[in-house]
Amino acid sequence: MSDHLRGDDHDAQLVRQIAESYRPRELSPAQRVAFRTRLDARIRGRARLRLWIAGAATTAVAVLVVLVRGTLPVSEPAEPGVQEAAIDAEEALLAFASPAPEPETLPADYQAIDDLLLEGEGV
Amino acid sequence: MASDLEQRFDVFVNAHRDRALRIAWRLLGGDAAAAEDVAQEAFVRAYRGLGRFRGEAQLATWFQRILVNEVRRHQRWSVLRRVRQTDDREPDAVADPTSEVRPDPALRRRIGAALAALPHGQREAFVLVHLEGLTLLEAASATGRAVGTMKSHLHRALTTLRSRLADLAPEETR
């Protein structure tokens, strides 16, 4: 009982009587065991429920992702005319960026030797 | 690690079971089935958070808060279901042949009715401090109220019970 009533005997007596009269039956050893068994079952049930909820949530997210991806616009191939124009533009850009190489010519001495060899071969 | 937690929980349940059941029973108007349901729910919550606590005093205060919250949750649902917490049936009607001699059932009903008629805050304060012997600070922590509010609730509850159960204390002195 509370310590807050020590100053008033009548109140203390009233509270003591309420405390003694208004209390549940004490559990027997068998009831204590049964209580613990039910508690363990409840804890296991909650653990299973949490697993189930986690699984369901994961599945729901996966389904949602699939659905969202299914509705996203897919990039379609461009029409033929547009595609050719794009290729032309690319080629023009490449040509501008890398001008055609000069035709290779041998130095004069080497050219004379090359001519002689060609003549020897009857060309 | 897990077995250590299980062991701690076992000790914890054994240490707090009877008091938890008694507090829930008293706060729920003597409904034994509801008291067990509430106490079990509080223990389930405690099981999940037990690893965070070390000191027994801290643990007890924390558990009492869980228990009071579970009682309140049960009461809210009971109101929604329109279930009367205090009716004319004898509370805790399941017979237990091993328990000690029971107090007068009529007296118990009277006290139960007087307690049930108190506002929630006053009933919590009276049960926790006067019947269960918690300090004002512990009761304030368990209920989430200020100590001053608890004092006020206690005073009002006692005044009301004194007038409703005025004949009880003199009977005892006969």
Interface residues (C-beta under 8 A of the other chain):
Chain A: M1 S2 D3 H4 L5 H10 D11 Q13 L14 V15 R16 Q17 I18 A19 E20 S21 Y22 R23 P24 R25 E26 L27 S28 P29 Q31 R32 F35 R36 R38 L39 R42 I43 R46
Chain B: V13 R17 D18 L21 R22 W25 R26 G30 A32 A35 E36 Q40 E41 F43 V44 Y47 D92 D96 P97 T98 S99 E100 R102 P103 D104 L107 R108 I111 G112 L115 V129 H130 L131 G133 L136 L154 L158 L161 R162 L165 L168 A169 E171 E172 T173
